[in-house]
Amino acid sequence: MKQLDFVEQEDKAPASARKPAKAKRKNRPAGNREELQRLNMEIPRALHKRLKLKAIYEDRTVTDLVLQAINDYLNTH
């Protein structure tokens, strides 16, 4: 039985089959990381897709859109 070498197989995969490298986060606020707090939540898949498409369409990040929505909500309630 032949042993599979997954690293070697990945290297032979065509470029179109490889996952793109993750982009660096460019829109983080300047300053100390301690000023930020991580928020994790689950949302419906369809809503997440709409959010990602909106972010791409507006050339913004999903984080930017969520922060704007939270701020707008808190400022009106």
Secondary structure, DSSP 8 states (H G I E B T S, - for coil): -----HHHHHHHS-GGGS-----------SS-GGG---------HHHHHHHHHHHHHTT--HHHHHHHHHHHHHHH-
